[in-house]
Amino acid sequence: MKIKRIAIVGAGTAGWLAANHFGVELSAENDVEITVIESKDVPTIGVGEGSVPYLINALKKFGISEAELLYSCDTTFKQGIKFVNWSDNSIKNEDYYHPFDIPYPSGFDMSPYWVAHGQPRPFGDVGIQARICELGLAPKRKSSAEYEGALTYAYHFDALKFAQLLAKNAKERFKVLHEFITVVGARRSANGNITHLVTSDDTELAFDFYVDCSGFSSILIDKVLQVPFVSKADQLLTDTVLVQQLAINEADEIPPYTTATAHSAGWIWDIPLTTRRGTGFVYSSKHMSDDEAIKEYANYLGIEKEHFFPRKIPMKIGYRQKSWSKNCVALGLAQGFVEPLEATSILATDFSAELLARNFPRDFTDFDIVAPYYNKVLTHVWESVVDFIKLHYCISDRNDSQFWLDNKNEAFISEQLKERLAKFAINTPKKSDFFSQFDLFNDKNFLYVLYGMKFNTRPAKISLHEVEHCKMLLRSNDKLVSGAAKELLSHKEWLSGLRTAMDKSLIKPTEALRA
């Protein structure tokens, strides 16, 4: 039987990303109808405000104007993450960056040189983006075309406004239907497939295929299909987050990066938008009480604890044993979550939605072929993401609290990560160490984190020619950085210029980028 009616249960970022991916991939299927079902009774989490460059591929494919994204979602540019206090600051407080540029100047791998000769020069200096971030410069020139820049970038945005932009595009461009209905359950056939959604007023709605984007409640994949959850709470110890938004002053600068500041039981994110800061205090409830967390969070923000009432969100760390079960696929928080470090949530959601849309079954008889493949890929994705996030904790030399000591316990580090760390103690990471195309984080990501925290790799002998070549590349980078302020506007100035241009009603979004 041909699949003609698709229901996406949940209208947050995950639901509307799925709707747009389906809209692109199924555009030639004239008889396929896509419906996003939104509950007015269930608020979205709405705190995932950072992205990675991978998202740009989807936005271009969806046909969304970058200028409209920047203007309508309070968007700023993100050129990476600045990590503060992730090393033992009793010795020396050294911040480091995980930028988006590739740590191979002119394609040349300088990591063996840095291990042998580079310290104490920051590893981020093998590229230029970390220093561009410190200078507060935008990654695009005034003349840059949409989704193109002098440097690689992603975005910070208001998650709720971003979902609204995705919804607008899906409905107008791809004719996706949008219904406000509260789904509380589902009916199943004898073979286990979902046949009908059950609503809060006992109405039953029939579709052929169901996408569960209902967040942590996981209405279909968990409560109806009862797919087991693979917990990773023993590997990633943070399980709670407090969130608070703060207005910014007009005179404040807007950093072109996310700040991740470590504390005794986790870390704090600080994300700058054009209108406010989005902040979150991530911690392990086994290592810090709620009262202690609120006190430390208030101190970070400069707010009196007695007048501070942040929103608390428990985090269920792990993923579904199967993302695809019967005629249902879980996406977003319903599929899995591994805490907000490195913007993994929206990355995994975008990747999963795109993979589903590109492998979408046209008939029920296709399930046995595509579902096992999809589940195999997603299991690898989640395991590798867990490893990359764990990397940040287990290689830190902080020992000032039980939280950081517990993160070094090898019993709770995966065998694959232990094998990689053992290898990286001998040789610097190479592309060939990451042999799956489904490793969302690879050698360049590991390099920045490993050597940002001064991971100890055995120095290799390199030729005099390689040494001189590396020195030449570093001098070239230094020259680029010294002249960057003449080539690039400040981040805030660039964004203000776009907003001024967009406010002129006769200017189209694509023209505003050059105005």
C-alpha positions as CSV (number, residue, x, y, z in Angstrom):
1,M,0.0,0.0,0.0
2,K,1.3,3.4,-1.0
3,I,2.1,5.9,1.8
4,K,0.1,9.1,1.1
5,R,-0.7,10.7,4.4
6,I,2.2,11.7,6.8
7,A,1.5,13.0,10.3
8,I,4.3,14.9,12.1
9,V,3.3,15.0,15.8
10,G,4.9,18.1,17.3
11,A,5.6,21.6,16.0
12,G,8.9,22.6,17.5
13,T,12.1,22.9,15.6
14,A,12.2,19.1,15.0
15,G,8.7,19.0,13.5
16,W,9.2,21.8,11.1
17,L,12.7,20.7,10.1
18,A,11.1,17.3,9.2
19,A,8.3,19.1,7.3
20,N,10.7,21.1,5.2
21,H,12.9,18.1,4.4
22,F,9.9,16.1,3.4
23,G,8.7,19.0,1.3
24,V,11.9,19.0,-0.6
25,E,12.4,15.3,-1.1
26,L,8.7,14.5,-1.8
27,S,7.9,17.5,-4.0
28,A,7.3,15.2,-7.0
29,E,4.9,13.0,-5.1
30,N,1.7,15.0,-5.9
31,D,-0.5,12.6,-3.9
32,V,1.5,12.8,-0.7
33,E,0.0,15.0,2.1
34,I,2.1,16.2,5.0
35,T,0.4,17.4,8.2
36,V,2.1,19.0,11.2
37,I,0.0,18.5,14.4
38,E,0.6,21.0,17.1
39,S,-0.7,20.9,20.7
40,K,-1.6,24.3,22.3
41,D,-1.4,22.4,25.6
42,V,2.2,21.4,25.4
43,P,4.8,24.2,25.2
44,T,8.0,23.6,23.3
45,I,11.4,23.4,25.1
46,G,12.6,26.3,23.1
47,V,16.2,26.7,24.4
48,G,18.2,25.2,21.6
49,E,19.6,28.4,20.2
50,G,22.9,27.4,18.7
51,S,23.7,25.6,15.5
52,V,26.6,24.3,13.5
53,P,27.4,25.0,9.8
54,Y,25.7,21.7,8.7
55,L,22.3,23.5,9.1
56,I,23.2,25.9,6.2
57,N,22.8,23.1,3.7
58,A,19.2,22.5,4.8
59,L,18.3,26.2,4.8
60,K,19.6,26.7,1.3
61,K,17.7,23.6,0.1
62,F,14.5,24.8,1.8
63,G,14.8,28.1,-0.1
64,I,14.9,30.2,3.1
65,S,16.5,33.6,2.7
66,E,19.5,34.1,4.9
67,A,18.6,37.8,5.4
68,E,15.1,36.8,6.6
69,L,16.6,34.3,9.0
70,L,19.0,37.0,10.4
71,Y,16.2,39.6,10.6
72,S,13.2,37.6,11.9
73,C,14.9,35.3,14.4
74,D,17.1,37.8,16.3
75,T,20.0,35.9,14.7
76,T,23.7,36.4,15.2
77,F,26.6,34.6,13.7
78,K,28.4,31.8,15.5
79,Q,31.9,31.1,14.5
80,G,32.6,28.5,17.2
81,I,32.6,27.9,20.9
82,K,34.9,29.6,23.5
83,F,35.6,27.2,26.3
84,V,36.4,28.9,29.7
85,N,37.7,27.1,32.8
86,W,37.7,23.6,31.3
87,S,41.3,23.1,32.4
88,D,42.9,23.2,35.9
89,N,42.8,26.9,36.6
90,S,44.7,26.6,39.8
91,I,47.8,26.4,37.6
92,K,46.9,28.7,34.8
93,N,43.5,29.8,33.4
94,E,43.7,29.0,29.7
95,D,40.6,29.4,27.5
96,Y,40.4,27.7,24.2
97,Y,38.3,27.8,21.1
98,H,36.6,25.1,19.0
99,P,36.1,27.2,15.8
100,F,34.5,26.2,12.6
101,D,37.5,26.7,10.3
102,I,39.6,23.7,9.3
103,P,42.9,23.3,11.2
104,Y,44.8,22.5,8.0
105,P,46.2,25.8,6.5
106,S,46.3,25.4,2.8
107,G,45.3,21.8,3.3
108,F,48.5,21.0,5.3
109,D,48.2,19.1,8.6
110,M,50.2,21.1,11.1
111,S,49.2,19.1,14.2
112,P,52.5,17.1,14.4
113,Y,54.4,20.4,14.3
114,W,52.2,21.9,17.0
115,V,52.7,18.9,19.3
116,A,56.5,19.1,18.9
117,H,57.0,22.9,18.6
118,G,53.8,24.9,18.9
119,Q,53.2,25.1,22.6
120,P,52.6,27.5,24.4
121,R,51.1,29.0,21.2
122,P,47.3,28.1,21.3
123,F,46.3,25.3,18.9
124,G,43.6,27.6,17.7
125,D,46.3,29.7,16.0
126,V,46.8,27.0,13.3
127,G,43.8,28.7,11.8
128,I,42.6,32.3,12.1
129,Q,39.0,32.0,13.3
130,A,39.7,31.9,17.0
131,R,41.5,35.2,16.8
132,I,38.8,36.7,14.5
133,C,36.4,35.8,17.3
134,E,38.5,37.5,19.9
135,L,38.5,40.6,17.7
136,G,34.7,40.5,17.5
137,L,34.6,40.5,13.7
138,A,31.8,39.2,11.5
139,P,32.5,36.2,9.3
140,K,31.0,37.8,6.2
141,R,31.9,40.9,4.2
142,K,29.3,43.5,3.3
143,S,29.5,42.1,-0.3
144,S,29.1,38.5,0.7
145,A,26.3,36.5,-1.0
146,E,23.7,34.7,1.0
147,Y,25.1,31.7,2.9
148,E,28.7,32.6,1.9
149,G,31.4,34.3,4.0
150,A,35.1,34.9,4.4
151,L,35.0,32.3,7.2
152,T,32.8,29.3,8.0
153,Y,29.9,30.1,10.3
154,A,26.6,29.0,11.8
155,Y,24.0,30.9,13.8
156,H,22.6,31.7,17.2
157,F,18.8,32.3,17.0
158,D,15.6,32.5,19.0
159,A,14.5,28.9,18.8
160,L,10.8,29.7,18.9
161,K,11.1,32.3,16.1
162,F,13.3,29.9,14.1
163,A,10.5,27.2,14.3
164,Q,8.0,29.9,13.2
165,L,10.2,30.7,10.2
166,L,10.5,27.0,9.3
167,A,6.7,26.7,9.6
168,K,6.0,29.6,7.4
169,N,8.3,28.2,4.7
170,A,6.9,24.7,4.9
171,K,3.3,25.9,4.6
172,E,3.9,28.5,1.9
173,R,6.5,26.7,-0.3
174,F,5.6,23.0,0.3
175,K,1.9,23.3,1.1
176,V,2.4,21.5,4.4
177,L,-0.9,21.4,6.5
178,H,-0.9,22.6,10.1
179,E,-3.5,21.5,12.6
180,F,-3.9,22.5,16.3
181,I,-4.8,19.2,18.0
182,T,-3.6,17.6,21.3
183,V,-2.5,14.0,20.7
184,V,-2.7,11.8,23.8
185,G,-2.2,8.3,22.2
186,A,-2.7,6.1,19.2
187,R,-4.5,2.9,18.0
188,R,-2.5,0.0,16.5
189,S,-3.4,-2.7,14.1
190,A,-2.8,-6.4,14.6
191,N,0.6,-6.2,13.0
192,G,1.7,-3.4,15.3
193,N,1.5,-0.5,12.9
194,I,-0.2,2.7,14.1
195,T,-3.5,3.2,12.4
196,H,-5.0,6.3,14.2
197,L,-3.9,9.1,16.5
198,V,-6.1,9.6,19.5
199,T,-6.8,13.2,20.5
200,S,-7.7,14.8,23.9
201,D,-11.4,15.0,22.8
202,D,-11.4,11.2,21.8
203,T,-11.3,11.9,18.1
204,E,-9.3,9.5,16.0
205,L,-7.2,10.7,13.1
206,A,-5.9,8.2,10.4
207,F,-2.6,8.6,8.6
208,D,-0.3,6.2,6.8
209,F,3.0,7.2,8.4
210,Y,3.8,9.0,11.7
211,V,6.8,11.1,12.8
212,D,7.1,11.5,16.6
213,C,8.5,15.0,17.3
214,S,6.7,15.3,20.6
215,G,9.8,16.1,22.6
216,F,10.7,14.4,25.9
217,S,7.1,13.1,26.2
218,S,7.7,10.8,23.2
219,I,4.0,10.0,22.8
220,L,4.3,7.5,20.0
221,I,7.8,6.0,20.1
222,D,7.7,5.5,23.9
223,K,4.1,5.4,25.2
224,V,2.5,3.6,22.2
225,L,5.3,1.6,20.6
226,Q,7.3,1.2,23.8
227,V,10.7,1.3,22.1
228,P,13.3,1.0,24.9
229,F,15.5,3.9,25.8
230,V,19.3,3.5,25.9
231,S,20.4,5.6,28.8
232,K,23.9,7.2,28.6
233,A,23.6,8.8,32.1
234,D,26.6,6.8,33.3
235,Q,28.8,8.3,30.6
236,L,27.4,11.9,30.5
237,L,26.8,12.9,34.1
238,T,24.9,16.2,33.6
239,D,21.2,15.7,33.9
240,T,19.6,19.0,34.7
241,V,19.7,22.5,33.3
242,L,18.5,25.9,34.6
243,V,17.7,28.5,31.9
244,Q,17.4,32.3,32.0
245,Q,17.2,34.9,29.3
246,L,18.6,38.4,29.9
247,A,18.1,41.6,28.0
248,I,21.2,43.2,26.5
249,N,22.1,46.9,26.6
250,E,22.3,48.8,23.3
251,A,26.0,49.5,24.0
252,D,26.9,45.9,24.6
253,E,29.1,44.1,22.1
254,I,27.8,40.9,20.5
255,P,30.4,38.1,20.5
256,P,30.4,36.0,17.3
257,Y,30.7,32.8,19.3
258,T,29.0,30.8,22.1
259,T,30.7,30.8,25.5
260,A,30.8,27.6,27.5
261,T,32.1,28.2,31.0
262,A,32.9,25.1,33.1
263,H,32.0,25.0,36.8
264,S,32.4,22.5,39.6
265,A,29.6,20.2,38.4
266,G,29.0,21.1,34.8
267,W,29.1,24.2,32.6
268,I,27.2,27.4,31.6
269,W,26.2,28.3,28.1
270,D,26.0,32.0,27.1
271,I,24.5,32.7,23.7
272,P,24.3,36.3,22.3
273,L,21.3,37.2,20.1
274,T,20.6,40.7,18.8
275,T,18.0,41.4,21.5
276,R,19.1,39.3,24.5
277,R,21.4,36.7,25.9
278,G,20.2,33.1,26.3
279,T,22.0,31.4,29.2
280,G,21.8,27.9,30.7
281,F,23.4,26.3,33.8
282,V,24.0,22.6,33.1
283,Y,24.8,20.4,36.1
284,S,24.8,17.0,37.6
285,S,22.2,16.7,40.3
286,K,24.3,13.9,41.9
287,H,27.1,16.4,42.4
288,M,25.3,19.6,43.0
289,S,22.0,20.5,44.7
290,D,19.4,22.7,43.1
291,D,20.0,25.4,45.7
292,E,23.7,25.4,45.0
293,A,23.1,25.5,41.3
294,I,20.8,28.5,41.6
295,K,23.3,30.3,43.8
296,E,26.2,29.7,41.5
297,Y,24.1,30.6,38.4
298,A,22.9,33.8,40.0
299,N,26.4,34.7,40.8
300,Y,27.5,34.2,37.2
301,L,24.7,36.4,35.9
302,G,25.2,39.0,38.6
303,I,21.7,38.6,40.0
304,E,20.6,38.4,43.6
305,K,19.7,34.8,44.4
306,E,16.5,35.9,46.3
307,H,15.1,37.4,43.1
308,F,16.3,34.7,40.8
309,F,13.8,32.1,39.5
310,P,15.2,30.3,36.5
311,R,13.3,27.6,34.6
312,K,14.4,24.1,35.5
313,I,14.5,21.3,32.8
314,P,15.5,17.7,33.6
315,M,17.5,16.1,30.9
316,K,17.1,12.5,29.9
317,I,20.5,11.5,28.4
318,G,20.5,8.8,25.8
319,Y,18.6,7.7,22.7
320,R,16.0,5.2,21.5
321,Q,17.1,1.7,20.8
322,K,15.3,2.1,17.5
323,S,14.5,5.5,16.0
324,W,12.2,3.7,13.4
325,S,9.6,1.3,14.7
326,K,6.8,0.0,12.5
327,N,5.3,3.0,10.6
328,C,6.7,5.6,13.0
329,V,10.1,7.4,13.2
330,A,11.1,9.5,16.2
331,L,13.0,12.8,15.7
332,G,14.3,15.5,17.9
333,L,14.1,15.0,21.7
334,A,11.8,12.0,21.2
335,Q,14.7,10.3,19.5
336,G,17.5,11.2,21.8
337,F,19.4,13.9,23.7
338,V,22.9,14.2,25.0
339,E,23.0,17.7,26.7
340,P,23.5,21.0,24.8
341,L,27.3,21.1,24.5
342,E,28.4,21.5,20.9
343,A,24.8,22.1,19.7
344,T,24.3,18.4,19.2
345,S,20.5,18.4,19.4
346,I,19.7,20.5,16.3
347,L,22.5,18.8,14.4
348,A,21.3,15.3,15.1
349,T,17.7,16.4,14.4
350,D,18.6,18.0,11.0
351,F,20.8,15.0,10.0
352,S,18.1,12.5,11.0
353,A,15.3,14.3,9.3
354,E,17.3,14.7,6.1
355,L,18.3,11.0,6.2
356,L,14.6,10.0,6.7
357,A,13.3,12.2,3.9
358,R,16.0,10.9,1.4
359,N,15.1,7.3,2.3
360,F,11.4,7.7,2.8
361,P,9.5,4.6,1.9
362,R,6.9,5.0,-0.9
363,D,5.1,1.8,0.1
364,F,4.6,-0.2,3.3
365,T,6.6,-3.1,1.7
366,D,9.7,-0.9,1.8
367,F,9.9,-0.9,5.6
368,D,11.9,-4.1,5.9
369,I,14.6,-2.6,3.6
370,V,15.0,1.0,4.8
371,A,14.1,0.8,8.5
372,P,17.1,-1.5,9.6
373,Y,19.5,0.7,7.7
374,Y,18.1,3.9,9.3
375,N,18.3,2.4,12.7
376,K,21.9,1.2,12.2
377,V,23.0,4.7,11.1
378,L,21.3,6.5,13.9
379,T,22.8,4.1,16.5
380,H,26.2,4.9,15.2
381,V,25.4,8.6,15.1
382,W,24.3,8.7,18.7
383,E,27.2,6.6,20.0
384,S,29.7,8.8,18.3
385,V,28.1,12.0,19.5
386,V,28.1,10.7,23.1
387,D,31.8,10.0,22.7
388,F,32.6,13.4,21.4
389,I,30.8,15.1,24.3
390,K,32.4,12.8,26.8
391,L,35.8,13.8,25.4
392,H,35.4,17.3,26.7
393,Y,35.0,16.0,30.3
394,C,37.3,13.0,30.5
395,I,40.5,14.7,29.2
396,S,40.1,17.7,31.4
397,D,42.8,18.0,34.1
398,R,40.4,19.6,36.5
399,N,40.3,17.8,39.8
400,D,38.7,20.4,42.0
401,S,35.4,18.4,42.5
402,Q,34.1,14.9,42.5
403,F,32.2,15.6,39.3
404,W,35.5,16.1,37.3
405,L,37.1,13.1,39.1
406,D,34.1,10.9,38.2
407,N,34.3,11.9,34.6
408,K,37.8,10.4,34.4
409,N,36.6,7.0,35.6
410,E,37.4,4.6,32.7
411,A,34.5,2.3,33.5
412,F,32.2,5.0,32.1
413,I,34.2,5.8,29.0
414,S,33.2,3.8,25.8
415,E,35.6,1.3,24.4
416,Q,35.8,3.2,21.1
417,L,36.7,6.5,22.9
418,K,39.3,4.7,25.0
419,E,40.8,3.2,21.8
420,R,40.9,6.5,20.1
421,L,42.5,8.3,23.0
422,A,45.1,5.6,23.2
423,K,45.8,6.1,19.5
424,F,45.9,9.9,19.8
425,A,48.4,9.6,22.6
426,I,50.7,8.1,20.0
427,N,49.7,10.0,16.8
428,T,47.7,13.2,16.2
429,P,44.1,12.5,14.8
430,K,43.8,12.0,11.1
431,K,40.8,11.8,8.8
432,S,41.5,8.1,8.3
433,D,40.8,7.6,12.1
434,F,37.1,8.4,11.4
435,F,36.2,5.9,8.8
436,S,32.4,6.4,8.8
437,Q,30.7,9.2,6.9
438,F,28.2,9.3,9.8
439,D,30.7,10.6,12.3
440,L,29.1,14.0,12.8
441,F,32.3,15.0,14.6
442,N,35.6,14.0,13.1
443,D,39.4,14.7,13.1
444,K,39.2,18.5,12.9
445,N,36.7,18.6,15.9
446,F,38.8,16.3,18.0
447,L,42.0,18.2,17.2
448,Y,40.6,21.5,18.6
449,V,39.2,19.9,21.7
450,L,42.2,17.6,22.4
451,Y,44.9,20.3,22.0
452,G,42.7,23.1,23.3
453,M,43.0,21.2,26.6
454,K,46.7,20.3,26.0
455,F,46.2,16.6,25.5
456,N,49.5,14.8,25.6
457,T,50.5,13.2,22.3
458,R,53.9,11.7,21.8
459,P,55.9,14.2,19.6
460,A,56.9,12.8,16.2
461,K,60.0,13.7,14.3
462,I,59.3,15.9,11.3
463,S,61.7,17.2,8.7
464,L,63.3,20.6,8.6
465,H,61.3,21.3,5.5
466,E,58.1,20.6,7.3
467,V,59.1,22.8,10.2
468,E,59.9,25.7,7.9
469,H,56.7,25.2,6.0
470,C,54.6,25.3,9.2
471,K,56.4,28.4,10.4
472,M,55.6,30.1,7.0
473,L,51.9,29.1,7.3
474,L,51.7,30.5,10.8
475,R,53.3,33.8,9.7
476,S,50.8,33.9,6.8
477,N,47.9,33.4,9.3
478,D,49.3,36.1,11.6
479,K,49.4,38.5,8.6
480,L,45.8,37.7,7.7
481,V,44.7,38.3,11.3
482,S,46.6,41.6,11.5
483,G,44.7,42.9,8.5
484,A,41.4,41.4,9.3
485,A,39.9,44.6,10.8
486,K,40.4,46.3,7.4
487,E,38.5,43.5,5.6
488,L,35.7,42.7,8.0
489,L,33.2,44.7,10.0
490,S,32.6,44.2,13.6
491,H,30.0,41.6,14.3
492,K,27.6,44.1,15.8
493,E,28.2,46.6,13.0
494,W,27.5,44.0,10.3
495,L,24.2,42.9,12.0
496,S,23.1,46.5,12.5
497,G,23.7,47.3,8.9
498,L,21.6,44.4,7.8
499,R,18.8,45.4,10.1
500,T,18.9,49.0,8.8
501,A,18.7,47.8,5.3
502,M,15.8,45.4,6.0
503,D,13.9,48.1,7.8
504,K,13.7,49.9,4.4
505,S,10.6,48.2,3.2
506,L,11.5,48.4,-0.5
507,I,14.6,46.4,-0.1
508,K,14.3,42.6,-0.7
509,P,16.1,40.2,1.7
510,T,18.7,39.2,-0.9
511,E,19.5,42.8,-1.7
512,A,19.7,43.8,2.0
513,L,22.8,41.6,2.5
514,R,24.7,43.9,0.1
515,A,23.1,47.2,1.2
